[in-house]
Amino acid sequence: MAMLINGRPGDRIAAADRGLAYGDGVFRTLELLNGRPRLWTWQYARLCDDARRLRLPPPEEALLLAELAAAGEGMPRAAAKIVLTRGAGARGYAMPEAASCTRIVSAAAWNGYPPERAEQGVTARWCETRLALQPALAGIKHLNRLENVLARSEWQDPAIAEGLMLDMEGWVAEGTMSNVYLLEGEAIVTPRLDRCGVNGAVRDWLTAHCLDIGRPFTETRLSARRLIDADAVFLSNSLMGIWQITRLGDRGWTPHPLLRALQHSLSLQA
């Protein structure tokens, strides 16, 4: 793995860094092809929006692109990560008046996922761990991901690719590492992320893509029953791309042709 901290090679941050002490920061995970980040338009927009909502100054785009290229040098395909924290500060929760941010850019050679997950679909399960409701943090990919860590610890079966999470009121929110969508006739439906959950870059791309192809795309409260009754259920994140769920408990779905078309469109997106 190659890592840059504030533009310099290294793998250590200050023990007083607020990202370590309080999870005070944001991050994005993305795919690099020969040092160039895929879905960058959506990745950078999400990073900037998340940073601003936490009152962090977003890094300059050209700076991040240069650091991603440097971290991914020599790797034809890599999994990269951008972490932005508020930096080191005094004890206590109060934000320092002037943030001295820590910027971490890293890349590791692509290990990927088994190709049959995209080609044939995956098995998922329901998680017992639920997501707390906090509108001030909803949608942000912040550094406090303990709910997702606990949810992912609920199973060890390698045949289960993902776990679906509900919020405290029982509405479908997301997967432990993915956004969730239903296909109902011609419409694609996804949970609203106004109270919890992470808004992913592929989710933003899919929103725009559905508008381009004239397919209805709706955000709403989704019940577990509605998910089970859907014509198809699928997942997305920046490294997996798009996977269809073909088994969830006793419910099974056959591969849907729309998913193949969406996967193809996403693969063509720079």
N, C-alpha and C positions, 0 to 999 in steps of 0.2 A: 504494500500500500504506500502511496505517495501522499504526503500531507504538507500543507503550507499553513502557517499561523501568522496572520497579518502580513502575508506575502513572502514569508521566509520559511525554508524547510525546518521542520521541527515536529515534536509530538507532545509538548508540555504547555500547560497554561498555569496561571497563578492559582494557588489554592484558594485565594479570596475571590475568584471569578464568580460573578453572580449567576452565570449559567450553571455552574457546579453547585453553588450554595442554594439557589432558589429555583432553578429551571427558568431563569430570566433571560429568555432568548427565543429564537425561531430557527427552523432549519428546513431544507428542501433536499430531497433525494432525486437524482436524475441519471439518465443514461448518456454516456459520451461515446461518440463514434469518431475515432481519430482525433480526439481532443475537442470535438464540437458537441455542445449539449443539444439533445433532442428536445422538442417542444419548448424551446427557450422563450419564445414570446409569452407563453402562459406561465412557465416556471418563474421568470423574472418578475412578471406582474404580481404573482401570488406572493413571492418573497417580499417585495416592496410593500404590498398591502398589509401583510402580516406584521412587518417591522413597524410600519407607521402606526398601526393600531396599538402596539406596545410602546410607542413613542421612542423607537430606535431609528437612527438615521440609516436609510438603505444604502448599501454600497453602490458605487458607480458601476454601471453595466460593463463598460470596457475593462475595468479592473477585474471584475469577476470572470469575464470571458478569458482574459489573459491568464488568470490563475488556474482556471479549469483546464486550459490547454497545457499549461506547465505540469499540473498534477497528473494529467492523462497522457503525457508524452511517452511514446513507445508502446502504448496499449491500443490496439485497433478498436477494441470495445471495452468499456469500463463502466462500473457503477460509481457515481460520484455523489458527494454530499457537501452542502454548504451549510455551515452553522454560524449564526450571528448571535453573540451574547452582549449584555450590557457592560461586560468587562469587570475588572476588579473594583471593589468599592469597600467602604467602611461597613461595619456590622450594622444590622438592622434592615428592615424591609424598605425603608424610604429610598426612592430613586435618587441617585446623585444628580445634581443640577446639570452637569455636563457629562454625558456618557462617553467613556473611552472604550469603544466597542472592541471585542475580540472577534476576529473573523477567521474561521477555519474552513479551508477548502481541501478536500481529500478525494482520492480516486483509487479504486482497486480493480484489478483485472476481472473482467466479466465472468461470473460463475453461473448466473442465470437461473432459470427454472426448467424443469423437464418440458420439452416441447409439446408433449401430449396434453399438458394442462390447457394450452391454448387451442390445440387441435380437437381434443375430445371432450373437454369440459372437466369440472372438478367436483369433488365432494366437499360440502361445507357442514357446519354444525352451528347450533345456537350456543352462545356463551351465557354463563350465569352472571358474570360481572357486568354491571350496568354503568352507563355513562351519566355523570352528574350534569345537571342543567346549569349552565353558566353563560348567558348571552354575551358577556364582555369578552369571552375567549372563544366563542363559537366560530368554527371555520378556520381558526388560526392553527398552523402547525408549530405549536410552541414546544418547548423542551420538557414539559411535564407530561409524559406519556405513560404514567404508571397504571392507569386504568387499562390501557391496551396491553401492557406487559402482563398484568394479572390475568386478563382474558386469554391471552395466548398461552399462558402456563396451564390452562385447563385441560389440554390434551397433548398427547405425545404420539398419537397414531399418525405415521407418515402418509397414510392414505387420505387424511383430512387436510385439505389445502388452506382452508380459511374458516374463521369463526365469525358469525354475525352477532352484532351487539345492539341491544335495546337501550333506550334512555330510561331514566327513573320512572317515567310514566308508562313505559311499555311500548313506546313507538320505536320502529326500526330506525337506527341511526347510521350505522356504517359497519364495515368489517374491521377486524383488528388492524389490518394494514391496507384497507381498500375502501373505495366508495362503492355503493350498492345501487343497482337500477332494476326496474321491472319493465318488461315489455307487455303492454296491454293493447292488443290490436295493433294499430299504427303508432300508438303513443309510447314514448319512453318516459318513465316516472322515476324520480329519485327523492330520497328524504330531504326535507328542508334542514339546513344547517344553521339555523338562527339561534339555537340554544345549546348545542354541543356538536361534536364531530369535527372532522378536518376536511377542508375544501381542497381537493387535489387538482393538479394541473391538467390531468386527463379529463377530469370532470368539466373543467372550463373549456377544454378543446371540444368535448362532446356537445356541450351546450351550443357552442358556435357552429359546429358541424351539422347538428340537427336543424338549425335555422337555415343553413345553406342548402340542405337537401329537402327542406319543406316538411320535415317530420316533427310532430308535436313533442315538446320536451317540457315536462312539468315538475316543479318542486312542491312537495306536499307532505303532510303527516302520513306515514305509512304504517299500517298494522301488520303484525305477523301473519294474520289470516289473509290479508290482501296479497302479501308476498307469496304465500303458498298457492293462492289461486291464480297467480300471474301466468301468462303464456310462456314467459321465459324470465330468468333472473341472471344478471351478470354483474361482474366486478371489474374495477379498474384501479391501477396505480401506475406510476411512471416506469417501473421496472417490469412488472408483469404484463403491462399492456391491458388487454381485455380478455377475461376468462368468463365462460358461461358456467353457472352452477347446474350440474346435471343430477345431483343427488343431495337432498337435505332431509335427514331423518327418513321417514317413509315416503317422501315425495320425490318423484323423479321427473326429469324433463329430457326430451330428445334435443340434440343440437339444432339450433335455429339458424336459418340462412342469413338473417340480418346480422348475427354476430360475426359471421365470416366476412361480410361486407364491411362492417365497422373495423374489424381487425385489419383488413386490407387498407382502408382509408387511413387509419392511424399509422400503419407502417410506411406510408408515403409521405407523412408529415415530417418536415425537417425539425 
